Amino acid sequence: MTDPETRARIARIQERLGRGLGGTDPHHRFAGRPLSYKVIAGQTLELRYDEVPGINESEIEGLKRVIGEDCFISVTPHTAETVRVRVVVPSK
């Protein structure tokens, strides 16, 4: 279980993604994809999108803007046709 501050932070990020992802994801590469949240070391957040059918730099930058916090994003192969997008949001 995470502390109330971390839960609130996750809720804020989820709200931003829900509100802003449609405008920055015109090809629906993130919409409807499996998304998991993980708390690392008590406060650092990891968001992971699986089964994303390719992605370009502008979509990565759009995702960063929507999240609204400093973050690091990596893209790695997932299957022959898809990639995994991992977002790490460091603790403040």
PyMOL Python script that loads the backbone (N, CA, C, O; Angstrom):
from pymol import cmd

cmd.read_pdbstr("""\
ATOM      1  N   MET A   1       0.846  -1.179   0.000  1.00  0.00           N
ATOM      2  CA  MET A   1       0.000   0.000   0.000  1.00  0.00           C
ATOM      3  C   MET A   1       0.889   1.240   0.000  1.00  0.00           C
ATOM      4  O   MET A   1       1.940   1.260   0.639  1.00  0.00           O
ATOM      5  N   THR A   2       0.462   2.261  -0.714  1.00  0.00           N
ATOM      6  CA  THR A   2       1.238   3.498  -0.796  1.00  0.00           C
ATOM      7  C   THR A   2       0.664   4.545   0.138  1.00  0.00           C
ATOM      8  O   THR A   2      -0.482   4.445   0.576  1.00  0.00           O
ATOM      9  N   ASP A   3       1.469   5.545   0.436  1.00  0.00           N
ATOM     10  CA  ASP A   3       1.022   6.595   1.335  1.00  0.00           C
ATOM     11  C   ASP A   3       0.011   7.505   0.621  1.00  0.00           C
ATOM     12  O   ASP A   3      -0.061   7.497  -0.608  1.00  0.00           O
ATOM     13  N   PRO A   4      -0.769   8.285   1.379  1.00  0.00           N
ATOM     14  CA  PRO A   4      -1.811   9.131   0.774  1.00  0.00           C
ATOM     15  C   PRO A   4      -1.268  10.131  -0.251  1.00  0.00           C
ATOM     16  O   PRO A   4      -1.929  10.405  -1.253  1.00  0.00           O
ATOM     17  N   GLU A   5      -0.089  10.670  -0.014  1.00  0.00           N
ATOM     18  CA  GLU A   5       0.486  11.641  -0.952  1.00  0.00           C
ATOM     19  C   GLU A   5       0.789  10.983  -2.301  1.00  0.00           C
ATOM     20  O   GLU A   5       0.515  11.563  -3.352  1.00  0.00           O
ATOM     21  N   THR A   6       1.350   9.781  -2.268  1.00  0.00           N
ATOM     22  CA  THR A   6       1.662   9.064  -3.508  1.00  0.00           C
ATOM     23  C   THR A   6       0.383   8.668  -4.235  1.00  0.00           C
ATOM     24  O   THR A   6       0.309   8.768  -5.460  1.00  0.00           O
ATOM     25  N   ARG A   7      -0.624   8.219  -3.488  1.00  0.00           N
ATOM     26  CA  ARG A   7      -1.912   7.876  -4.117  1.00  0.00           C
ATOM     27  C   ARG A   7      -2.530   9.100  -4.783  1.00  0.00           C
ATOM     28  O   ARG A   7      -3.078   9.001  -5.881  1.00  0.00           O
ATOM     29  N   ALA A   8      -2.444  10.249  -4.124  1.00  0.00           N
ATOM     30  CA  ALA A   8      -2.984  11.491  -4.697  1.00  0.00           C
ATOM     31  C   ALA A   8      -2.215  11.876  -5.962  1.00  0.00           C
ATOM     32  O   ALA A   8      -2.802  12.344  -6.937  1.00  0.00           O
ATOM     33  N   ARG A   9      -0.917  11.678  -5.934  1.00  0.00           N
ATOM     34  CA  ARG A   9      -0.092  11.984  -7.112  1.00  0.00           C
ATOM     35  C   ARG A   9      -0.461  11.086  -8.285  1.00  0.00           C
ATOM     36  O   ARG A   9      -0.568  11.557  -9.417  1.00  0.00           O
ATOM     37  N   ILE A  10      -0.656   9.801  -8.024  1.00  0.00           N
ATOM     38  CA  ILE A  10      -1.094   8.871  -9.071  1.00  0.00           C
ATOM     39  C   ILE A  10      -2.444   9.309  -9.619  1.00  0.00           C
ATOM     40  O   ILE A  10      -2.654   9.300 -10.832  1.00  0.00           O
ATOM     41  N   ALA A  11      -3.358   9.691  -8.738  1.00  0.00           N
ATOM     42  CA  ALA A  11      -4.692  10.131  -9.170  1.00  0.00           C
ATOM     43  C   ALA A  11      -4.589  11.366 -10.057  1.00  0.00           C
ATOM     44  O   ALA A  11      -5.312  11.467 -11.049  1.00  0.00           O
ATOM     45  N   ARG A  12      -3.708  12.306  -9.725  1.00  0.00           N
ATOM     46  CA  ARG A  12      -3.534  13.511 -10.555  1.00  0.00           C
ATOM     47  C   ARG A  12      -3.002  13.143 -11.939  1.00  0.00           C
ATOM     48  O   ARG A  12      -3.467  13.672 -12.949  1.00  0.00           O
ATOM     49  N   ILE A  13      -2.035  12.245 -11.979  1.00  0.00           N
ATOM     50  CA  ILE A  13      -1.487  11.821 -13.279  1.00  0.00           C
ATOM     51  C   ILE A  13      -2.555  11.097 -14.090  1.00  0.00           C
ATOM     52  O   ILE A  13      -2.682  11.327 -15.293  1.00  0.00           O
ATOM     53  N   GLN A  14      -3.329  10.218 -13.439  1.00  0.00           N
ATOM     54  CA  GLN A  14      -4.407   9.517 -14.147  1.00  0.00           C
ATOM     55  C   GLN A  14      -5.418  10.512 -14.709  1.00  0.00           C
ATOM     56  O   GLN A  14      -5.893  10.352 -15.833  1.00  0.00           O
ATOM     57  N   GLU A  15      -5.744  11.532 -13.930  1.00  0.00           N
ATOM     58  CA  GLU A  15      -6.694  12.550 -14.393  1.00  0.00           C
ATOM     59  C   GLU A  15      -6.133  13.296 -15.604  1.00  0.00           C
ATOM     60  O   GLU A  15      -6.842  13.512 -16.587  1.00  0.00           O
ATOM     61  N   ARG A  16      -4.866  13.687 -15.531  1.00  0.00           N
ATOM     62  CA  ARG A  16      -4.244  14.383 -16.672  1.00  0.00           C
ATOM     63  C   ARG A  16      -4.239  13.510 -17.918  1.00  0.00           C
ATOM     64  O   ARG A  16      -4.530  13.987 -19.015  1.00  0.00           O
ATOM     65  N   LEU A  17      -3.911  12.233 -17.752  1.00  0.00           N
ATOM     66  CA  LEU A  17      -3.912  11.325 -18.894  1.00  0.00           C
ATOM     67  C   LEU A  17      -5.314  11.199 -19.475  1.00  0.00           C
ATOM     68  O   LEU A  17      -5.490  11.209 -20.693  1.00  0.00           O
ATOM     69  N   GLY A  18      -6.311  11.082 -18.602  1.00  0.00           N
ATOM     70  CA  GLY A  18      -7.690  10.967 -19.065  1.00  0.00           C
ATOM     71  C   GLY A  18      -8.165  12.197 -19.823  1.00  0.00           C
ATOM     72  O   GLY A  18      -8.881  12.083 -20.819  1.00  0.00           O
ATOM     73  N   ARG A  19      -7.766  13.372 -19.350  1.00  0.00           N
ATOM     74  CA  ARG A  19      -8.174  14.624 -19.982  1.00  0.00           C
ATOM     75  C   ARG A  19      -7.370  14.950 -21.231  1.00  0.00           C
ATOM     76  O   ARG A  19      -7.935  15.388 -22.233  1.00  0.00           O
ATOM     77  N   GLY A  20      -6.052  14.741 -21.182  1.00  0.00           N
ATOM     78  CA  GLY A  20      -5.201  15.273 -22.227  1.00  0.00           C
ATOM     79  C   GLY A  20      -4.671  14.321 -23.256  1.00  0.00           C
ATOM     80  O   GLY A  20      -4.115  14.757 -24.264  1.00  0.00           O
ATOM     81  N   LEU A  21      -4.819  13.038 -23.041  1.00  0.00           N
ATOM     82  CA  LEU A  21      -4.199  12.078 -23.945  1.00  0.00           C
ATOM     83  C   LEU A  21      -4.829  12.096 -25.334  1.00  0.00           C
ATOM     84  O   LEU A  21      -4.131  11.899 -26.329  1.00  0.00           O
ATOM     85  N   GLY A  22      -6.124  12.327 -25.416  1.00  0.00           N
ATOM     86  CA  GLY A  22      -6.802  12.347 -26.714  1.00  0.00           C
ATOM     87  C   GLY A  22      -6.239  13.388 -27.656  1.00  0.00           C
ATOM     88  O   GLY A  22      -6.134  13.149 -28.859  1.00  0.00           O
ATOM     89  N   GLY A  23      -5.874  14.549 -27.117  1.00  0.00           N
ATOM     90  CA  GLY A  23      -5.343  15.617 -27.954  1.00  0.00           C
ATOM     91  C   GLY A  23      -3.914  15.401 -28.406  1.00  0.00           C
ATOM     92  O   GLY A  23      -3.493  15.966 -29.416  1.00  0.00           O
ATOM     93  N   THR A  24      -3.173  14.608 -27.690  1.00  0.00           N
ATOM     94  CA  THR A  24      -1.765  14.390 -28.028  1.00  0.00           C
ATOM     95  C   THR A  24      -1.523  13.015 -28.649  1.00  0.00           C
ATOM     96  O   THR A  24      -0.398  12.696 -29.032  1.00  0.00           O
ATOM     97  N   ASP A  25      -2.564  12.211 -28.749  1.00  0.00           N
ATOM     98  CA  ASP A  25      -2.461  10.833 -29.248  1.00  0.00           C
ATOM     99  C   ASP A  25      -3.428  10.633 -30.419  1.00  0.00           C
ATOM    100  O   ASP A  25      -4.356   9.831 -30.320  1.00  0.00           O
ATOM    101  N   PRO A  26      -3.219  11.359 -31.530  1.00  0.00           N
ATOM    102  CA  PRO A  26      -4.190  11.305 -32.632  1.00  0.00           C
ATOM    103  C   PRO A  26      -4.324   9.930 -33.287  1.00  0.00           C
ATOM    104  O   PRO A  26      -5.358   9.624 -33.881  1.00  0.00           O
ATOM    105  N   HIS A  27      -3.295   9.114 -33.182  1.00  0.00           N
ATOM    106  CA  HIS A  27      -3.342   7.783 -33.799  1.00  0.00           C
ATOM    107  C   HIS A  27      -3.770   6.698 -32.812  1.00  0.00           C
ATOM    108  O   HIS A  27      -3.751   5.510 -33.135  1.00  0.00           O
ATOM    109  N   HIS A  28      -4.156   7.121 -31.605  1.00  0.00           N
ATOM    110  CA  HIS A  28      -4.642   6.210 -30.561  1.00  0.00           C
ATOM    111  C   HIS A  28      -3.633   5.105 -30.237  1.00  0.00           C
ATOM    112  O   HIS A  28      -4.000   3.944 -30.053  1.00  0.00           O
ATOM    113  N   ARG A  29      -2.381   5.482 -30.172  1.00  0.00           N
ATOM    114  CA  ARG A  29      -1.348   4.496 -29.853  1.00  0.00           C
ATOM    115  C   ARG A  29      -1.362   4.136 -28.369  1.00  0.00           C
ATOM    116  O   ARG A  29      -0.985   3.025 -27.996  1.00  0.00           O
ATOM    117  N   PHE A  30      -1.800   5.081 -27.512  1.00  0.00           N
ATOM    118  CA  PHE A  30      -1.868   4.813 -26.079  1.00  0.00           C
ATOM    119  C   PHE A  30      -3.267   4.412 -25.634  1.00  0.00           C
ATOM    120  O   PHE A  30      -3.421   3.593 -24.728  1.00  0.00           O
ATOM    121  N   ALA A  31      -4.265   4.971 -26.252  1.00  0.00           N
ATOM    122  CA  ALA A  31      -5.650   4.725 -25.838  1.00  0.00           C
ATOM    123  C   ALA A  31      -5.983   3.238 -25.903  1.00  0.00           C
ATOM    124  O   ALA A  31      -5.777   2.588 -26.927  1.00  0.00           O
ATOM    125  N   GLY A  32      -6.494   2.717 -24.808  1.00  0.00           N
ATOM    126  CA  GLY A  32      -6.917   1.324 -24.766  1.00  0.00           C
ATOM    127  C   GLY A  32      -5.804   0.317 -24.581  1.00  0.00           C
ATOM    128  O   GLY A  32      -6.063  -0.886 -24.533  1.00  0.00           O
ATOM    129  N   ARG A  33      -4.569   0.780 -24.476  1.00  0.00           N
ATOM    130  CA  ARG A  33      -3.446  -0.150 -24.273  1.00  0.00           C
ATOM    131  C   ARG A  33      -3.329  -0.497 -22.797  1.00  0.00           C
ATOM    132  O   ARG A  33      -3.716   0.295 -21.937  1.00  0.00           O
ATOM    133  N   PRO A  34      -2.802  -1.669 -22.502  1.00  0.00           N
ATOM    134  CA  PRO A  34      -2.595  -2.018 -21.089  1.00  0.00           C
ATOM    135  C   PRO A  34      -1.662  -0.999 -20.426  1.00  0.00           C
ATOM    136  O   PRO A  34      -0.586  -0.706 -20.945  1.00  0.00           O
ATOM    137  N   LEU A  35      -2.079  -0.467 -19.286  1.00  0.00           N
ATOM    138  CA  LEU A  35      -1.304   0.516 -18.539  1.00  0.00           C
ATOM    139  C   LEU A  35      -1.186   0.046 -17.109  1.00  0.00           C
ATOM    140  O   LEU A  35      -2.185  -0.277 -16.465  1.00  0.00           O
ATOM    141  N   SER A  36       0.035   0.009 -16.614  1.00  0.00           N
ATOM    142  CA  SER A  36       0.241  -0.376 -15.217  1.00  0.00           C
ATOM    143  C   SER A  36       0.996   0.727 -14.502  1.00  0.00           C
ATOM    144  O   SER A  36       1.782   1.465 -15.096  1.00  0.00           O
ATOM    145  N   TYR A  37       0.731   0.815 -13.204  1.00  0.00           N
ATOM    146  CA  TYR A  37       1.410   1.777 -12.335  1.00  0.00           C
ATOM    147  C   TYR A  37       2.183   0.988 -11.289  1.00  0.00           C
ATOM    148  O   TYR A  37       1.700  -0.019 -10.772  1.00  0.00           O
ATOM    149  N   LYS A  38       3.390   1.459 -10.982  1.00  0.00           N
ATOM    150  CA  LYS A  38       4.202   0.803  -9.961  1.00  0.00           C
ATOM    151  C   LYS A  38       4.901   1.897  -9.155  1.00  0.00           C
ATOM    152  O   LYS A  38       5.409   2.866  -9.718  1.00  0.00           O
ATOM    153  N   VAL A  39       4.920   1.734  -7.857  1.00  0.00           N
ATOM    154  CA  VAL A  39       5.634   2.662  -6.990  1.00  0.00           C
ATOM    155  C   VAL A  39       6.974   2.023  -6.643  1.00  0.00           C
ATOM    156  O   VAL A  39       7.034   0.893  -6.159  1.00  0.00           O
ATOM    157  N   ILE A  40       8.043   2.765  -6.899  1.00  0.00           N
ATOM    158  CA  ILE A  40       9.395   2.280  -6.654  1.00  0.00           C
ATOM    159  C   ILE A  40       9.982   3.073  -5.491  1.00  0.00           C
ATOM    160  O   ILE A  40       9.963   4.304  -5.498  1.00  0.00           O
ATOM    161  N   ALA A  41      10.499   2.367  -4.499  1.00  0.00           N
ATOM    162  CA  ALA A  41      11.148   2.985  -3.341  1.00  0.00           C
ATOM    163  C   ALA A  41      10.249   3.987  -2.628  1.00  0.00           C
ATOM    164  O   ALA A  41      10.725   4.987  -2.090  1.00  0.00           O
ATOM    165  N   GLY A  42       8.969   3.717  -2.626  1.00  0.00           N
ATOM    166  CA  GLY A  42       8.044   4.531  -1.851  1.00  0.00           C
ATOM    167  C   GLY A  42       7.472   5.745  -2.542  1.00  0.00           C
ATOM    168  O   GLY A  42       6.368   6.165  -2.196  1.00  0.00           O
ATOM    169  N   GLN A  43       8.180   6.346  -3.522  1.00  0.00           N
ATOM    170  CA  GLN A  43       7.656   7.568  -4.128  1.00  0.00           C
ATOM    171  C   GLN A  43       7.846   7.673  -5.635  1.00  0.00           C
ATOM    172  O   GLN A  43       7.014   8.283  -6.306  1.00  0.00           O
ATOM    173  N   THR A  44       8.899   7.107  -6.184  1.00  0.00           N
ATOM    174  CA  THR A  44       9.115   7.185  -7.625  1.00  0.00           C
ATOM    175  C   THR A  44       8.050   6.346  -8.325  1.00  0.00           C
ATOM    176  O   THR A  44       7.777   5.214  -7.926  1.00  0.00           O
ATOM    177  N   LEU A  45       7.458   6.905  -9.361  1.00  0.00           N
ATOM    178  CA  LEU A  45       6.375   6.214 -10.064  1.00  0.00           C
ATOM    179  C   LEU A  45       6.857   5.671 -11.401  1.00  0.00           C
ATOM    180  O   LEU A  45       7.629   6.317 -12.109  1.00  0.00           O
ATOM    181  N   GLU A  46       6.395   4.492 -11.728  1.00  0.00           N
ATOM    182  CA  GLU A  46       6.631   3.917 -13.047  1.00  0.00           C
ATOM    183  C   GLU A  46       5.274   3.666 -13.682  1.00  0.00           C
ATOM    184  O   GLU A  46       4.418   2.999 -13.100  1.00  0.00           O
ATOM    185  N   LEU A  47       5.086   4.200 -14.870  1.00  0.00           N
ATOM    186  CA  LEU A  47       3.904   3.917 -15.672  1.00  0.00           C
ATOM    187  C   LEU A  47       4.389   3.105 -16.859  1.00  0.00           C
ATOM    188  O   LEU A  47       5.408   3.440 -17.463  1.00  0.00           O
ATOM    189  N   ARG A  48       3.686   2.057 -17.194  1.00  0.00           N
ATOM    190  CA  ARG A  48       4.129   1.221 -18.305  1.00  0.00           C
ATOM    191  C   ARG A  48       2.966   0.921 -19.229  1.00  0.00           C
ATOM    192  O   ARG A  48       1.965   0.324 -18.833  1.00  0.00           O
ATOM    193  N   TYR A  49       3.126   1.352 -20.476  1.00  0.00           N
ATOM    194  CA  TYR A  49       2.173   1.012 -21.531  1.00  0.00           C
ATOM    195  C   TYR A  49       2.742  -0.173 -22.283  1.00  0.00           C
ATOM    196  O   TYR A  49       3.881  -0.124 -22.747  1.00  0.00           O
ATOM    197  N   ASP A  50       1.971  -1.230 -22.410  1.00  0.00           N
ATOM    198  CA  ASP A  50       2.384  -2.395 -23.190  1.00  0.00           C
ATOM    199  C   ASP A  50       1.583  -2.449 -24.486  1.00  0.00           C
ATOM    200  O   ASP A  50       0.508  -1.859 -24.596  1.00  0.00           O
ATOM    201  N   GLU A  51       2.125  -3.166 -25.462  1.00  0.00           N
ATOM    202  CA  GLU A  51       1.452  -3.426 -26.731  1.00  0.00           C
ATOM    203  C   GLU A  51       1.133  -2.150 -27.512  1.00  0.00           C
ATOM    204  O   GLU A  51       0.076  -2.045 -28.135  1.00  0.00           O
ATOM    205  N   VAL A  52       2.052  -1.183 -27.476  1.00  0.00           N
ATOM    206  CA  VAL A  52       1.898   0.058 -28.235  1.00  0.00           C
ATOM    207  C   VAL A  52       2.406  -0.198 -29.655  1.00  0.00           C
ATOM    208  O   VAL A  52       3.545  -0.630 -29.835  1.00  0.00           O
ATOM    209  N   PRO A  53       1.566   0.067 -30.669  1.00  0.00           N
ATOM    210  CA  PRO A  53       1.971  -0.244 -32.048  1.00  0.00           C
ATOM    211  C   PRO A  53       2.878   0.828 -32.653  1.00  0.00           C
ATOM    212  O   PRO A  53       2.472   1.541 -33.570  1.00  0.00           O
ATOM    213  N   GLY A  54       4.092   0.940 -32.146  1.00  0.00           N
ATOM    214  CA  GLY A  54       5.023   1.938 -32.652  1.00  0.00           C
ATOM    215  C   GLY A  54       4.703   3.316 -32.096  1.00  0.00           C
ATOM    216  O   GLY A  54       3.592   3.562 -31.626  1.00  0.00           O
ATOM    217  N   ILE A  55       5.670   4.204 -32.151  1.00  0.00           N
ATOM    218  CA  ILE A  55       5.486   5.532 -31.581  1.00  0.00           C
ATOM    219  C   ILE A  55       6.555   6.439 -32.176  1.00  0.00           C
ATOM    220  O   ILE A  55       7.631   5.976 -32.553  1.00  0.00           O
ATOM    221  N   ASN A  56       6.255   7.736 -32.258  1.00  0.00           N
ATOM    222  CA  ASN A  56       7.266   8.660 -32.758  1.00  0.00           C
ATOM    223  C   ASN A  56       7.608   9.692 -31.686  1.00  0.00           C
ATOM    224  O   ASN A  56       6.952   9.762 -30.646  1.00  0.00           O
ATOM    225  N   GLU A  57       8.617  10.473 -31.943  1.00  0.00           N
ATOM    226  CA  GLU A  57       9.137  11.420 -30.948  1.00  0.00           C
ATOM    227  C   GLU A  57       8.087  12.447 -30.519  1.00  0.00           C
ATOM    228  O   GLU A  57       8.030  12.812 -29.345  1.00  0.00           O
ATOM    229  N   SER A  58       7.273  12.908 -31.437  1.00  0.00           N
ATOM    230  CA  SER A  58       6.259  13.912 -31.065  1.00  0.00           C
ATOM    231  C   SER A  58       5.218  13.328 -30.111  1.00  0.00           C
ATOM    232  O   SER A  58       4.696  14.044 -29.256  1.00  0.00           O
ATOM    233  N   GLU A  59       4.914  12.049 -30.245  1.00  0.00           N
ATOM    234  CA  GLU A  59       3.970  11.421 -29.317  1.00  0.00           C
ATOM    235  C   GLU A  59       4.596  11.244 -27.934  1.00  0.00           C
ATOM    236  O   GLU A  59       3.908  11.350 -26.919  1.00  0.00           O
ATOM    237  N   ILE A  60       5.892  10.975 -27.897  1.00  0.00           N
ATOM    238  CA  ILE A  60       6.607  10.894 -26.617  1.00  0.00           C
ATOM    239  C   ILE A  60       6.584  12.258 -25.934  1.00  0.00           C
ATOM    240  O   ILE A  60       6.289  12.353 -24.743  1.00  0.00           O
ATOM    241  N   GLU A  61       6.895  13.308 -26.682  1.00  0.00           N
ATOM    242  CA  GLU A  61       6.882  14.661 -26.113  1.00  0.00           C
ATOM    243  C   GLU A  61       5.478  15.049 -25.660  1.00  0.00           C
ATOM    244  O   GLU A  61       5.321  15.707 -24.631  1.00  0.00           O
ATOM    245  N   GLY A  62       4.469  14.652 -26.408  1.00  0.00           N
ATOM    246  CA  GLY A  62       3.089  14.922 -26.008  1.00  0.00           C
ATOM    247  C   GLY A  62       2.725  14.214 -24.714  1.00  0.00           C
ATOM    248  O   GLY A  62       2.039  14.778 -23.862  1.00  0.00           O
ATOM    249  N   LEU A  63       3.180  12.987 -24.570  1.00  0.00           N
ATOM    250  CA  LEU A  63       2.921  12.235 -23.338  1.00  0.00           C
ATOM    251  C   LEU A  63       3.576  12.938 -22.155  1.00  0.00           C
ATOM    252  O   LEU A  63       2.975  13.037 -21.085  1.00  0.00           O
ATOM    253  N   LYS A  64       4.805  13.426 -22.337  1.00  0.00           N
ATOM    254  CA  LYS A  64       5.488  14.167 -21.265  1.00  0.00           C
ATOM    255  C   LYS A  64       4.690  15.405 -20.860  1.00  0.00           C
ATOM    256  O   LYS A  64       4.533  15.689 -19.672  1.00  0.00           O
ATOM    257  N   ARG A  65       4.183  16.145 -21.860  1.00  0.00           N
ATOM    258  CA  ARG A  65       3.384  17.348 -21.563  1.00  0.00           C
ATOM    259  C   ARG A  65       2.125  17.004 -20.784  1.00  0.00           C
ATOM    260  O   ARG A  65       1.765  17.706 -19.840  1.00  0.00           O
ATOM    261  N   VAL A  66       1.463  15.936 -21.172  1.00  0.00           N
ATOM    262  CA  VAL A  66       0.222  15.537 -20.495  1.00  0.00           C
ATOM    263  C   VAL A  66       0.502  15.127 -19.054  1.00  0.00           C
ATOM    264  O   VAL A  66      -0.255  15.493 -18.154  1.00  0.00           O
ATOM    265  N   ILE A  67       1.564  14.383 -18.821  1.00  0.00           N
ATOM    266  CA  ILE A  67       1.901  13.958 -17.462  1.00  0.00           C
ATOM    267  C   ILE A  67       2.156  15.173 -16.582  1.00  0.00           C
ATOM    268  O   ILE A  67       1.780  15.177 -15.410  1.00  0.00           O
ATOM    269  N   GLY A  68       2.787  16.198 -17.130  1.00  0.00           N
ATOM    270  CA  GLY A  68       2.930  17.460 -16.430  1.00  0.00           C
ATOM    271  C   GLY A  68       3.973  17.488 -15.328  1.00  0.00           C
ATOM    272  O   GLY A  68       3.998  18.427 -14.533  1.00  0.00           O
ATOM    273  N   GLU A  69       4.820  16.496 -15.262  1.00  0.00           N
ATOM    274  CA  GLU A  69       5.907  16.447 -14.286  1.00  0.00           C
ATOM    275  C   GLU A  69       7.164  15.996 -15.014  1.00  0.00           C
ATOM    276  O   GLU A  69       7.089  15.370 -16.071  1.00  0.00           O
ATOM    277  N   ASP A  70       8.323  16.320 -14.440  1.00  0.00           N
ATOM    278  CA  ASP A  70       9.569  15.823 -15.011  1.00  0.00           C
ATOM    279  C   ASP A  70       9.511  14.304 -15.043  1.00  0.00           C
ATOM    280  O   ASP A  70       9.124  13.670 -14.062  1.00  0.00           O
ATOM    281  N   CYS A  71       9.894  13.725 -16.168  1.00  0.00           N
ATOM    282  CA  CYS A  71       9.871  12.269 -16.268  1.00  0.00           C
ATOM    283  C   CYS A  71      10.873  11.810 -17.319  1.00  0.00           C
ATOM    284  O   CYS A  71      11.354  12.594 -18.137  1.00  0.00           O
ATOM    285  N   PHE A  72      11.167  10.530 -17.271  1.00  0.00           N
ATOM    286  CA  PHE A  72      12.043   9.882 -18.232  1.00  0.00           C
ATOM    287  C   PHE A  72      11.220   8.818 -18.949  1.00  0.00           C
ATOM    288  O   PHE A  72      10.471   8.073 -18.317  1.00  0.00           O
ATOM    289  N   ILE A  73      11.362   8.753 -20.260  1.00  0.00           N
ATOM    290  CA  ILE A  73      10.588   7.789 -21.039  1.00  0.00           C
ATOM    291  C   ILE A  73      11.537   6.928 -21.858  1.00  0.00           C
ATOM    292  O   ILE A  73      12.437   7.431 -22.530  1.00  0.00           O
ATOM    293  N   SER A  74      11.317   5.619 -21.785  1.00  0.00           N
ATOM    294  CA  SER A  74      12.084   4.704 -22.625  1.00  0.00           C
ATOM    295  C   SER A  74      11.114   3.876 -23.456  1.00  0.00           C
ATOM    296  O   SER A  74      10.004   3.569 -23.021  1.00  0.00           O
ATOM    297  N   VAL A  75      11.547   3.526 -24.646  1.00  0.00           N
ATOM    298  CA  VAL A  75      10.752   2.710 -25.561  1.00  0.00           C
ATOM    299  C   VAL A  75      11.580   1.490 -25.903  1.00  0.00           C
ATOM    300  O   VAL A  75      12.703   1.611 -26.393  1.00  0.00           O
ATOM    301  N   THR A  76      11.024   0.305 -25.643  1.00  0.00           N
ATOM    302  CA  THR A  76      11.727  -0.936 -25.925  1.00  0.00           C
ATOM    303  C   THR A  76      10.811  -1.881 -26.693  1.00  0.00           C
ATOM    304  O   THR A  76       9.589  -1.781 -26.580  1.00  0.00           O
ATOM    305  N   PRO A  77      11.381  -2.792 -27.467  1.00  0.00           N
ATOM    306  CA  PRO A  77      10.548  -3.775 -28.172  1.00  0.00           C
ATOM    307  C   PRO A  77       9.738  -4.611 -27.184  1.00  0.00           C
ATOM    308  O   PRO A  77      10.226  -4.968 -26.112  1.00  0.00           O
ATOM    309  N   HIS A  78       8.513  -4.915 -27.554  1.00  0.00           N
ATOM    310  CA  HIS A  78       7.644  -5.758 -26.723  1.00  0.00           C
ATOM    311  C   HIS A  78       7.346  -7.059 -27.467  1.00  0.00           C
ATOM    312  O   HIS A  78       7.577  -8.150 -26.946  1.00  0.00           O
ATOM    313  N   THR A  79       6.842  -6.932 -28.667  1.00  0.00           N
ATOM    314  CA  THR A  79       6.657  -8.080 -29.557  1.00  0.00           C
ATOM    315  C   THR A  79       7.205  -7.659 -30.916  1.00  0.00           C
ATOM    316  O   THR A  79       7.776  -6.575 -31.040  1.00  0.00           O
ATOM    317  N   ALA A  80       7.041  -8.491 -31.928  1.00  0.00           N
ATOM    318  CA  ALA A  80       7.535  -8.133 -33.259  1.00  0.00           C
ATOM    319  C   ALA A  80       6.837  -6.894 -33.804  1.00  0.00           C
ATOM    320  O   ALA A  80       7.422  -6.164 -34.603  1.00  0.00           O
ATOM    321  N   GLU A  81       5.590  -6.640 -33.386  1.00  0.00           N
ATOM    322  CA  GLU A  81       4.814  -5.522 -33.922  1.00  0.00           C
ATOM    323  C   GLU A  81       4.602  -4.379 -32.941  1.00  0.00           C
ATOM    324  O   GLU A  81       4.112  -3.321 -33.334  1.00  0.00           O
ATOM    325  N   THR A  82       4.959  -4.565 -31.679  1.00  0.00           N
ATOM    326  CA  THR A  82       4.644  -3.547 -30.678  1.00  0.00           C
ATOM    327  C   THR A  82       5.863  -3.194 -29.825  1.00  0.00           C
ATOM    328  O   THR A  82       6.871  -3.900 -29.805  1.00  0.00           O
ATOM    329  N   VAL A  83       5.724  -2.079 -29.129  1.00  0.00           N
ATOM    330  CA  VAL A  83       6.773  -1.632 -28.216  1.00  0.00           C
ATOM    331  C   VAL A  83       6.174  -1.447 -26.821  1.00  0.00           C
ATOM    332  O   VAL A  83       4.956  -1.406 -26.652  1.00  0.00           O
ATOM    333  N   ARG A  84       7.051  -1.337 -25.836  1.00  0.00           N
ATOM    334  CA  ARG A  84       6.663  -1.037 -24.458  1.00  0.00           C
ATOM    335  C   ARG A  84       7.173   0.376 -24.162  1.00  0.00           C
ATOM    336  O   ARG A  84       8.338   0.686 -24.408  1.00  0.00           O
ATOM    337  N   VAL A  85       6.301   1.217 -23.640  1.00  0.00           N
ATOM    338  CA  VAL A  85       6.682   2.581 -23.276  1.00  0.00           C
ATOM    339  C   VAL A  85       6.687   2.662 -21.754  1.00  0.00           C
ATOM    340  O   VAL A  85       5.659   2.471 -21.104  1.00  0.00           O
ATOM    341  N   ARG A  86       7.850   2.947 -21.204  1.00  0.00           N
ATOM    342  CA  ARG A  86       8.027   3.011 -19.745  1.00  0.00           C
ATOM    343  C   ARG A  86       8.300   4.461 -19.364  1.00  0.00           C
ATOM    344  O   ARG A  86       9.221   5.089 -19.886  1.00  0.00           O
ATOM    345  N   VAL A  87       7.494   4.982 -18.453  1.00  0.00           N
ATOM    346  CA  VAL A  87       7.618   6.353 -17.982  1.00  0.00           C
ATOM    347  C   VAL A  87       8.006   6.295 -16.507  1.00  0.00           C
ATOM    348  O   VAL A  87       7.312   5.669 -15.705  1.00  0.00           O
ATOM    349  N   VAL A  88       9.108   6.943 -16.150  1.00  0.00           N
ATOM    350  CA  VAL A  88       9.533   7.010 -14.752  1.00  0.00           C
ATOM    351  C   VAL A  88       9.426   8.465 -14.314  1.00  0.00           C
ATOM    352  O   VAL A  88      10.053   9.354 -14.890  1.00  0.00           O
ATOM    353  N   VAL A  89       8.618   8.685 -13.284  1.00  0.00           N
ATOM    354  CA  VAL A  89       8.417  10.018 -12.717  1.00  0.00           C
ATOM    355  C   VAL A  89       9.125  10.029 -11.365  1.00  0.00           C
ATOM    356  O   VAL A  89       8.634   9.441 -10.402  1.00  0.00           O
ATOM    357  N   PRO A  90      10.295  10.708 -11.290  1.00  0.00           N
ATOM    358  CA  PRO A  90      11.052  10.705 -10.034  1.00  0.00           C
ATOM    359  C   PRO A  90      10.280  11.382  -8.897  1.00  0.00           C
ATOM    360  O   PRO A  90       9.405  12.216  -9.128  1.00  0.00           O
ATOM    361  N   SER A  91      10.625  11.006  -7.681  1.00  0.00           N
ATOM    362  CA  SER A  91      10.002  11.660  -6.538  1.00  0.00           C
ATOM    363  C   SER A  91      10.442  13.105  -6.499  1.00  0.00           C
ATOM    364  O   SER A  91      11.512  13.468  -6.987  1.00  0.00           O
ATOM    365  N   LYS A  92       9.596  13.910  -5.912  1.00  0.00           N
ATOM    366  CA  LYS A  92       9.886  15.354  -5.866  1.00  0.00           C
ATOM    367  C   LYS A  92      10.743  15.693  -4.700  1.00  0.00           C
ATOM    368  O   LYS A  92      11.085  16.859  -4.503  1.00  0.00           O
TER     369      LYS A  92
END
""", "prot")
cmd.dss("prot")
cmd.show_as("cartoon", "prot")
cmd.util.cbc("prot")
cmd.orient("prot")
